[in-house]
Amino acid sequence: MDRPNVDAGDVQWGWTCPLCETDASVRRDPSSGTFRWECDADDCEAVGFGFPSRRRARLALREYRERYENIYR
């Protein structure tokens, strides 16, 4: 199996949305069978989708957050 040697952290619970600092949930998309992360805030439209696993979705969320934080430093 091709897994990057990266710690995904706590894969049971959501992480923080990079745009609004609200919790972001990771769940399976029933229409495609892939995983997606999405911000839990009603007024935030941040979403990532099309990931083959929950772990990959969380890694992508963390990577997006790190890139977003580095833009405004």
PEBEL-V322926 format. One line per field, one symbol per residue. ss: DSSP state (a for helix, b for strand, c for the rest). A space follows every 50 residues. Layout:
# PEBEL-V322926
ss->???
This chain:
# PEBEL-V322926
ss->ccccccccccccccbbccccccbbbbbbccccccbbbbbcccccccbbbb bccaaaaaaaaaaaaaaaaaacc
